[in-house]
Amino acid sequence: MVSSSTQNSGSIGTVSQKGIPQEVDVAIVGSGGAGLMAALTAAKEGARVLVVESREIVGGATGISAGAAWIPNHGFSTKALKINDDLDQARRYIYGQGRDQILDHDLVEKFLQTGPHVARFIEEHTPFGWIPTIWPDYRSDIDGASVGRALFPGPYSPAGLGEDAKFVRPALTTGMAKNPLPFWLLGGIGIDDVWLAGPALIGALLEAGLRNGIDVRVETPATRLVTDESGVRGIVVQADDVEHTVRATRGVLLASGGFESSTEITTTYLDAPFGVQVSPQGHDGIAVQLAQEVGAALTGMEDAWWMPGVQLPGEELEGRPLARVFLGERALPHSIMVNNKGERFANEALPYDQFGQIMREVDPETGTMPNVTAWLIFDQNYWTKYGIFGITPGAEVPDCLHRADTLSELASKIGVDEVGLLRTVDRFNPEAARARDPQFHRGDTVFDRYFGAFYPRLGKNSPDARFPAATAKARKGIAAAIGPIVSKLAGRVAKNNDPERVRSLVVGPLAKIIRPVLESPKSSVLGPVDTAPYYALEVQASALGTVGGPKTDTAGRALDTEGNIIAGLYAAGNSGGAPTKGFYGGAGGTISLGLVFGYLAGREAASRRNDA
């Protein structure tokens, strides 16, 4: 644990405000979870570290996420969670379904062995703590799967950042309609006293980095690498239309995120750009460009962390439309998802990475993506029971929804084949009424049912089941009323910075609330679409980030096309060709890879001899 003193030896700001050093030991491109993790690690090893960020704010994709990290065998609160996990079990899980023939075993082993240490390293060197919870792995019913590998950020006090807190964006919300975790209690919490989720992790890493002497320069994109006969020796950055060369005596680390914002690179490697963006700006593939310019081998370029997205009218982030991630709503009864032919194309309750990947599949006969735009179709039962995106069940219909008295009329409104939609619903309804889905097996796995409509304690007598609208309004009122109190208490807890104490108080009760949900029946996710009026919501294929980048070894060192180390070049996170390629183990599966390999690369770069 560390104190939250604001006495920092590092600095953050623009080049015009703070200047820029001509020479450092390690230069890092990107300020997301991987970049800040690498910076802190290198600084703890005694290196002089500079982080350059193209945007005016730090955090990248991690900063707008839930901030979770998927760490097998993490060892936190296992008795309270009532879970057993070990690395052999995790290996069986990761290597299952034929992945043992695809993945680099050295990289996977390094991730597994290092993950628990990195989770504790963060707690030891930052004002931050993890809260483990019950959350099924995304392939929940295969050998080696667990329900206890997800670590979520505990509360973080931004007081430790002082004025520098302005460089971290506040938390965003998805407005998920149904979640077994009691997140609704946090609905009234402010941002002055405490941060949660991704901003908590980013804020803590930034604060610790500044305290340990790292310098961060925002609005300072990297444009090229400096090389000589011995390897990579620095970077060239641009600020206020002026180029600055920074010598990096021990190396440059690429951690600038993926290329999901680049029309050119997504077209080349992923067949087409994304129709909507669910990640923030700045992920334009600069790491791929810089790596290619020095002869690095690329890997994982055809993979992404797939995610369905919904663009709500008027919603944007820093001047650009930002879509909502589309999570638990797909798993609720009385709904289906169809393409423009009116046909279902997948199990709607699949984890987002698998569902999003199916949306991006190319039809070999037509060369098109028939599911890239889809529609959530649901009936009045759904609307009055669940609402959507946090809107009160049965409330006034928002502009993002199309409404019609018949399915035929709805099909006409949204441009979906009427005959196909009617045929699909006729096929789905009789089986769904019996909690069956012989077509796509919705509800067969633990994860499928995790976000379903299940009330284990009171069943049909639950207030959520009997009075959904009144219950939702009451929760919002309670959250608003207690918000200031919760904010103050959570802020005080964060300042005390005692993760073990926090876990001892909250993990056990949360586990007792959530564990019964694992026994939910198939009826929690299946129900007929048969009650007028009917509704449709447009959903488009997107990605939390792309996977591809320079191929690296177990220390995060970039490799050339012959498999040789490129001296002085490192990569981590979505810039680093993920060690699991497109396999998404569970909640926080992307962030954990960034943290672990950011740590490894930062440590390796800091320890490299200046003349090596």
C-alpha positions in Angstrom: 0.0 0.0 0.0 1.1 3.6 -0.7 0.1 6.9 0.6 -1.9 9.4 -1.5 0.5 12.3 -1.2 0.3 14.8 -4.1 4.1 15.5 -3.9 5.1 14.1 -7.4 8.5 14.0 -9.0 7.0 13.5 -12.4 4.7 15.7 -14.4 1.7 15.6 -16.9 0.7 18.1 -19.4 1.3 19.3 -23.0 4.7 20.0 -24.4 4.0 23.7 -24.4 3.2 23.6 -20.7 5.8 21.2 -19.4 8.5 20.9 -22.1 9.8 17.6 -23.2 13.1 15.8 -22.3 15.6 15.3 -25.0 16.7 11.9 -23.5 15.1 9.3 -21.3 15.7 5.7 -20.5 12.4 4.4 -21.7 9.8 6.1 -24.0 6.3 4.7 -24.0 3.7 5.4 -26.8 0.2 5.3 -25.3 -1.3 5.9 -21.8 -3.9 3.1 -21.4 -3.6 0.3 -18.9 -0.7 -1.3 -20.6 1.3 1.9 -21.1 0.9 3.2 -17.6 1.6 -0.2 -16.2 4.8 -0.4 -18.1 5.8 3.1 -17.1 5.3 2.4 -13.4 7.2 -0.8 -13.6 10.1 0.7 -15.4 10.2 3.7 -13.0 10.2 1.3 -10.0 13.3 -0.3 -11.6 15.0 3.1 -11.6 14.4 4.1 -15.2 13.7 7.7 -16.4 10.3 7.3 -18.2 8.4 9.4 -20.7 4.9 8.5 -21.8 3.5 10.2 -24.9 -0.3 10.3 -25.6 -1.9 11.5 -28.8 -5.1 12.6 -27.1 -5.7 15.3 -24.5 -6.6 12.8 -21.8 -5.1 9.5 -20.7 -6.6 6.1 -20.3 -7.3 4.7 -23.7 -9.8 1.9 -23.9 -9.1 0.9 -20.3 -10.3 4.3 -19.2 -13.8 3.8 -20.4 -14.1 0.2 -19.4 -15.2 -1.6 -16.3 -11.5 -1.9 -15.4 -11.7 -5.6 -14.7 -8.7 -8.0 -15.0 -9.1 -11.7 -15.7 -6.4 -13.3 -13.6 -6.6 -17.1 -13.1 -5.4 -18.4 -9.7 -5.4 -14.8 -8.4 -5.8 -16.0 -4.8 -7.9 -13.1 -3.5 -10.8 -14.1 -1.1 -11.1 -17.6 -2.5 -12.8 -18.8 0.7 -15.4 -16.1 0.6 -16.0 -16.8 -3.1 -16.0 -20.5 -2.5 -13.9 -21.2 -5.6 -11.0 -23.5 -6.3 -8.6 -22.5 -9.1 -5.1 -23.3 -10.1 -2.9 -22.9 -13.1 -3.5 -26.5 -14.4 -7.2 -25.8 -14.5 -6.6 -22.5 -16.3 -4.3 -24.2 -18.8 -7.0 -26.7 -19.7 -9.4 -23.8 -20.2 -7.2 -21.7 -22.4 -5.9 -24.6 -24.5 -9.4 -26.1 -24.9 -11.3 -26.3 -28.2 -8.1 -26.8 -30.2 -6.4 -23.6 -29.0 -3.4 -25.7 -27.8 -2.5 -26.1 -31.5 -2.8 -22.3 -32.2 -1.4 -20.4 -29.2 2.2 -19.8 -28.3 2.6 -21.9 -25.1 5.5 -19.8 -23.8 3.5 -16.6 -23.9 0.5 -18.3 -22.3 2.6 -19.8 -19.5 4.3 -16.4 -18.9 0.8 -14.8 -18.6 -0.5 -17.4 -16.2 2.6 -17.4 -14.0 2.9 -13.6 -13.9 -0.7 -12.6 -13.5 -1.2 -13.0 -9.8 2.1 -11.3 -9.1 1.1 -8.3 -11.2 -2.3 -8.0 -9.5 -0.4 -7.7 -6.1 2.3 -5.4 -7.6 -0.5 -2.9 -8.5 -1.9 -3.1 -4.9 1.6 -2.7 -3.4 2.7 0.3 -5.5 -0.5 2.2 -6.1 -3.4 3.5 -4.0 -5.7 0.8 -5.4 -7.3 -2.5 -4.5 -9.0 -5.4 -6.3 -12.4 -6.8 -5.5 -13.0 -10.3 -6.8 -16.5 -11.5 -7.6 -18.5 -14.3 -9.1 -18.5 -13.9 -12.9 -18.5 -16.9 -15.2 -15.7 -17.4 -17.8 -16.9 -16.7 -21.3 -16.6 -20.4 -22.3 -18.3 -21.3 -19.0 -19.1 -24.9 -19.7 -15.8 -26.3 -21.1 -13.2 -28.1 -19.1 -11.2 -25.8 -16.8 -13.7 -22.9 -16.7 -14.2 -21.0 -13.5 -16.6 -18.5 -12.0 -14.1 -16.6 -9.9 -11.3 -15.2 -12.1 -12.5 -11.7 -12.6 -11.0 -8.9 -10.5 -12.8 -5.5 -10.4 -11.4 -2.2 -9.3 -12.2 -1.1 -5.8 -12.9 2.5 -5.0 -10.1 5.0 -5.8 -9.8 8.6 -4.4 -8.8 11.2 -7.1 -7.6 13.4 -4.3 -4.1 11.9 -4.7 -4.0 13.3 -8.2 -4.9 16.8 -7.2 -5.2 19.1 -10.2 -3.9 16.3 -12.5 -7.2 14.5 -12.1 -8.4 16.6 -15.1 -6.3 14.3 -17.3 -8.5 11.3 -16.6 -12.1 11.1 -18.0 -14.9 10.3 -15.5 -16.6 6.9 -15.7 -19.1 6.1 -18.5 -22.1 3.8 -18.1 -23.6 1.3 -20.4 -27.0 1.4 -18.7 -27.3 -2.4 -18.7 -30.9 -3.4 -18.1 -30.1 -6.5 -16.0 -27.0 -7.3 -14.0 -26.8 -9.7 -11.1 -24.3 -7.4 -9.3 -26.2 -4.6 -7.3 -24.6 -1.8 -9.3 -27.8 0.1 -9.0 -26.7 1.2 -5.6 -24.0 3.3 -7.2 -26.3 5.1 -9.5 -26.2 8.3 -7.5 -22.5 8.3 -6.8 -20.5 11.4 -7.8 -16.9 11.7 -9.1 -15.5 14.3 -6.7 -14.8 11.9 -3.9 -14.3 8.5 -5.5 -13.8 6.8 -8.9 -14.8 3.3 -9.8 -14.2 1.0 -12.8 -11.7 1.9 -15.5 -11.0 5.4 -14.2 -10.1 4.0 -10.8 -7.4 1.8 -12.4 -6.1 4.5 -14.7 -6.1 7.1 -11.9 -4.2 4.9 -9.5 -1.6 3.9 -12.1 -1.2 7.5 -13.2 -0.8 8.8 -9.6 1.7 6.1 -8.7 3.6 6.8 -11.9 3.8 10.5 -11.3 4.9 9.9 -7.8 7.7 7.7 -9.1 8.9 10.3 -11.6 7.4 9.4 -14.9 6.6 12.3 -17.3 3.4 12.2 -19.4 2.9 14.4 -22.4 -0.6 14.6 -23.8 -1.6 15.9 -27.3 1.8 14.5 -28.4 1.4 11.8 -31.0 4.4 9.7 -32.0 5.2 9.9 -35.7 8.3 7.7 -36.2 11.0 5.7 -34.5 14.6 6.7 -34.3 16.9 3.9 -35.3 20.6 3.2 -35.9 22.6 0.1 -36.7 22.1 -1.3 -33.2 18.3 -1.0 -33.1 15.6 1.4 -31.9 17.0 4.4 -30.1 14.2 6.9 -29.7 11.0 8.4 -31.0 9.9 11.5 -32.9 6.8 13.2 -31.6 4.7 16.1 -32.8 3.3 18.9 -30.6 1.8 22.1 -31.9 3.0 21.3 -35.4 6.6 21.0 -34.2 8.6 17.8 -34.2 10.7 16.8 -31.2 13.2 13.9 -31.1 13.5 12.1 -27.8 16.4 9.7 -27.4 15.4 6.5 -25.4 18.6 4.9 -24.3 17.0 1.6 -23.3 14.1 1.4 -25.6 10.7 2.4 -26.9 7.5 0.6 -25.9 4.4 0.6 -28.1 1.2 0.6 -26.1 -1.0 2.9 -28.1 -4.0 0.5 -28.5 -5.4 -1.1 -31.6 -6.3 0.1 -35.0 -10.1 -0.1 -34.8 -10.4 3.6 -35.8 -8.4 3.2 -39.0 -10.4 2.8 -42.1 -7.4 1.7 -44.1 -6.0 -1.0 -41.7 -9.4 -2.4 -40.8 -10.3 -2.7 -44.5 -7.0 -4.5 -45.1 -7.0 -7.0 -42.3 -10.7 -7.1 -41.1 -12.5 -6.9 -44.4 -14.2 -3.5 -43.6 -14.2 -0.6 -41.2 -16.5 -0.7 -38.2 -19.9 1.0 -38.5 -19.9 2.3 -35.0 -17.1 2.8 -32.5 -17.3 1.6 -28.8 -13.7 2.7 -28.0 -12.4 6.2 -27.7 -10.5 8.1 -30.3 -6.8 7.7 -31.0 -6.7 4.0 -31.9 -5.5 4.5 -35.5 -2.9 1.8 -35.7 0.2 3.9 -35.2 1.9 1.0 -33.4 1.4 -1.2 -36.5 2.8 1.5 -38.7 5.9 2.1 -36.5 6.6 -1.6 -36.1 6.3 -2.3 -39.8 8.7 0.6 -40.6 11.5 -1.2 -38.6 10.8 -4.7 -40.0 8.7 -6.2 -37.1 6.7 -9.3 -37.8 3.0 -8.8 -37.2 0.6 -11.2 -35.6 -3.1 -11.4 -34.8 -4.1 -8.9 -37.4 -7.3 -10.7 -38.3 -8.5 -10.8 -34.7 -10.3 -8.3 -32.5 -12.1 -8.0 -29.2 -15.5 -8.1 -30.9 -18.5 -6.3 -29.4 -22.0 -5.5 -30.6 -22.6 -1.7 -30.4 -25.6 0.5 -30.3 -25.3 4.2 -31.3 -27.9 6.2 -29.4 -28.9 9.5 -30.9 -26.7 12.4 -29.7 -24.3 10.3 -27.7 -20.6 11.1 -28.3 -17.3 11.3 -26.5 -15.0 14.2 -27.1 -16.7 15.3 -30.3 -17.1 11.9 -31.9 -20.1 9.5 -31.8 -19.5 6.7 -29.2 -21.7 3.7 -29.2 -23.0 1.8 -26.2 -21.6 -1.7 -25.7 -24.5 -4.2 -26.0 -24.3 -6.7 -23.2 -27.0 -8.3 -20.9 -30.0 -7.0 -22.8 -29.5 -9.7 -25.5 -30.0 -12.4 -22.9 -33.5 -11.4 -21.6 -36.7 -13.3 -22.5 -39.2 -12.2 -25.1 -36.5 -11.1 -27.5 -34.5 -12.3 -30.5 -31.9 -10.8 -32.8 -32.2 -11.0 -36.5 -30.4 -9.8 -39.7 -32.0 -8.0 -42.6 -33.4 -11.3 -43.9 -35.4 -11.5 -40.6 -33.4 -14.6 -39.6 -31.8 -15.4 -36.3 -28.1 -16.1 -36.8 -26.7 -16.9 -33.4 -27.5 -17.6 -29.7 -28.3 -14.1 -28.5 -27.0 -14.7 -25.0 -23.5 -15.5 -26.2 -20.6 -13.5 -24.6 -20.1 -10.3 -26.6 -16.8 -11.4 -28.2 -18.4 -14.5 -29.8 -21.6 -12.8 -30.8 -19.7 -9.8 -32.2 -17.5 -12.1 -34.2 -20.5 -13.8 -35.8 -21.8 -10.4 -36.7 -18.6 -9.8 -38.7 -18.5 -13.1 -40.5 -18.1 -12.8 -44.3 -20.4 -14.9 -46.5 -18.0 -16.7 -48.9 -20.6 -16.7 -51.7 -21.4 -13.0 -51.6 -18.4 -11.5 -50.0 -20.7 -9.5 -47.7 -21.3 -9.5 -43.9 -25.0 -10.4 -43.7 -25.1 -9.9 -39.9 -23.0 -6.8 -39.6 -26.2 -4.8 -38.9 -28.8 -6.6 -36.8 -31.9 -5.9 -34.9 -33.0 -6.7 -31.4 -36.7 -7.6 -31.8 -38.8 -7.7 -28.6 -42.3 -7.4 -27.5 -44.4 -5.5 -24.9 -43.6 -8.1 -22.2 -39.9 -7.3 -22.5 -40.5 -3.5 -22.5 -42.8 -3.6 -19.4 -40.5 -6.0 -17.5 -37.0 -4.7 -18.3 -36.9 -1.5 -20.2 -33.5 -1.0 -21.9 -30.3 0.9 -21.2 -31.5 1.9 -17.8 -34.8 3.4 -19.1 -37.6 2.6 -16.7 -39.6 -0.5 -17.8 -42.8 0.6 -19.7 -41.7 4.2 -19.8 -42.1 6.5 -22.8 -40.4 4.9 -25.9 -37.1 6.6 -26.7 -36.1 7.7 -30.2 -33.6 4.8 -30.5 -36.5 2.3 -30.7 -38.9 1.5 -33.6 -42.4 0.5 -32.5 -45.3 -1.1 -34.4 -48.5 -2.9 -33.6 -47.6 -5.9 -35.7 -44.4 -7.7 -36.7 -45.2 -7.1 -40.3 -45.4 -3.4 -39.8 -42.2 -3.4 -37.7 -40.4 -5.3 -40.5 -41.5 -2.6 -43.0 -40.3 0.2 -40.7 -36.8 -1.2 -40.2 -36.3 -2.6 -43.7 -36.2 -6.3 -42.7 -37.7 -9.0 -44.8 -41.3 -9.5 -43.5 -41.7 -13.1 -44.5 -38.4 -14.0 -43.0 -39.2 -12.3 -39.7 -42.6 -13.9 -39.4 -41.2 -17.3 -40.2 -38.4 -16.8 -37.6 -40.8 -15.8 -34.8 -43.2 -18.6 -35.6 -40.3 -21.1 -35.3 -38.9 -19.5 -32.1 -42.0 -18.9 -30.0 -43.4 -22.4 -29.4 -40.0 -23.7 -28.3 -39.1 -20.5 -26.2 -42.4 -20.9 -24.4 -41.0 -24.3 -23.2 -37.6 -22.7 -22.4 -36.0 -24.5 -25.4 -33.9 -23.3 -28.3 -33.1 -26.2 -30.5 -31.8 -23.9 -33.2 -29.0 -22.1 -31.3 -29.2 -23.6 -27.8 -29.7 -20.3 -26.0 -29.6 -20.8 -22.3 -27.5 -24.0 -22.3 -24.4 -22.5 -20.5 -23.9 -20.8 -17.2 -22.8 -17.6 -18.9 -25.9 -17.6 -21.1 -28.1 -17.5 -18.1 -26.0 -15.1 -16.0 -27.7 -12.0 -17.3 -31.2 -13.5 -17.5 -34.3 -12.6 -15.6 -34.0 -14.7 -12.5 -35.0 -13.9 -9.0 -33.6 -16.7 -6.8 -35.0 -15.6 -3.5 -38.6 -14.6 -4.1 -39.2 -15.8 -7.6 -42.4 -14.6 -9.1 -43.1 -12.7 -5.9 -40.0 -10.6 -6.3 -40.7 -6.8 -6.7 -38.7 -7.0 -9.9 -41.1 -9.6 -11.3 -44.4 -8.1 -9.9 -43.8 -4.4 -10.1 -40.8 -3.8 -12.4 -41.5 -0.1 -13.2 -42.2 0.8 -9.6 -39.1 -1.1 -8.4 -36.9 0.5 -11.0 -38.1 4.0 -10.0 -37.6 3.2 -6.4 -34.1 2.1 -6.9 -33.2 5.2 -8.9 -34.7 7.3 -6.0 -32.8 5.4 -3.4 -29.6 5.6 -5.4 -30.0 9.4 -5.8 -30.8 9.9 -2.2 -27.9 7.9 -0.8 -25.5 8.9 -3.5 -23.8 11.7 -1.6 -23.5 9.5 1.5 -22.1 6.6 -0.6 -19.7 8.9 -2.3 -18.3 10.2 0.9 -18.0 6.8 2.5 -16.4 5.2 -0.6 -14.0 8.2 -0.8 -13.0 7.6 2.8 -12.5 3.9 2.2 -10.4 4.7 -0.9 -8.2 7.2 1.1 -7.6 4.6 3.8 -6.3 2.3 1.0 -6.8 -1.0 2.8 -7.8 -3.5 0.1 -7.8 -6.5 2.4 -10.2 -4.8 4.7 -12.5 -3.8 1.8 -12.4 -7.4 0.5 -13.2 -8.8 4.0 -16.3 -6.6 4.1 -17.8 -6.9 0.6 -16.6 -10.1 -1.2 -18.6 -12.5 1.0 -21.9 -10.7 0.9 -21.6 -10.1 -2.9 -20.8 -13.8 -3.4 -23.9 -14.8 -1.5 -26.0 -12.5 -3.6 -24.6 -13.7 -6.9 -23.9 -17.4 -6.5 -27.6 -18.4 -6.6 -27.8 -16.8 -10.1 -25.5 -19.5 -11.3 -28.5 -21.9 -10.9 -30.9 -19.9 -13.0 -33.0 -22.0 -15.4 -33.2 -21.6 -19.2 -36.5 -19.8 -18.8 -34.5 -16.9 -17.4 -33.3 -16.2 -21.0 -36.1 -17.6 -23.1 -39.7 -16.4 -23.7 -41.9 -16.0 -26.7 -42.1 -12.8 -28.7 -45.9 -12.7 -28.9 -47.4 -9.6 -27.2 -48.0 -6.4 -29.2 -46.8 -3.8 -29.6 -43.4 -4.8 -30.9 -40.0 -3.0 -30.8 -36.8 -3.0 -32.7 -33.3 -1.7 -31.8 -30.5 -1.4 -34.4 -27.3 -3.1 -33.4 -24.0 -2.9 -35.3 -20.8 -5.0 -35.2 -17.9 -3.3 -33.5 -14.9 -4.0 -31.3 -13.5 -3.0 -28.0 -10.1 -3.0 -29.7 -8.2 -4.9 -32.2 -5.6 -7.6 -31.4 -3.0 -7.3 -34.0 0.5 -5.8 -33.7 4.2 -6.6 -33.6 5.0 -10.1 -32.5 6.8 -10.3 -29.2 8.6 -12.7 -27.0 7.8 -13.4 -23.3 9.6 -10.3 -22.2 7.6 -8.0 -24.5 10.5 -7.6 -27.0 9.4 -7.1 -30.6 10.6 -9.7 -33.1 11.4 -9.3 -36.8 10.2 -11.5 -39.6 13.0 -13.9 -39.0 12.2 -14.3 -35.3 15.1 -12.2 -34.1 14.7 -9.6 -31.4 14.6 -6.0 -32.6 16.8 -4.3 -30.0 15.2 -1.5 -28.1 11.6 -2.1 -29.3 8.8 -3.5 -27.1 5.0 -3.8 -27.3 2.1 -4.6 -25.0 -1.6 -4.5 -24.8 -3.7 -4.1 -27.9 -0.6 -2.9 -29.7 1.2 -6.1 -29.0 -0.4 -8.9 -30.9 -2.3 -10.5 -27.9 -0.7 -13.7 -26.6 -4.2 -15.3 -26.6 -4.9 -14.0 -30.2 -8.7 -13.6 -30.3 -9.5 -15.8 -27.3 -11.3 -13.8 -24.6 -11.1 -15.8 -21.4 -13.5 -13.8 -19.3 -14.4 -10.4 -17.9 -11.2 -8.3 -18.1 -9.5 -10.7 -20.5 -8.0 -7.8 -22.5 -7.0 -5.6 -19.7 -5.2 -8.4 -17.8 -3.0 -9.1 -20.9 -2.1 -5.4 -21.1 -1.2 -5.2 -17.5 0.8 -8.4 -17.4 2.8 -7.8 -20.6 3.1 -4.1 -19.9 4.7 -5.1 -16.6 7.0 -7.6 -18.3 8.0 -5.2 -21.1 8.5 -2.3 -18.7 10.8 -4.3 -16.5 12.7 -5.7 -19.4 13.2 -2.3 -21.0 14.4 -0.7 -17.7 16.9 -3.4 -17.1 18.4 -3.2 -20.6 22.0 -1.9 -20.8 22.3 1.4 -22.6 24.8 -0.1 -25.1 22.9 -3.3 -25.6 
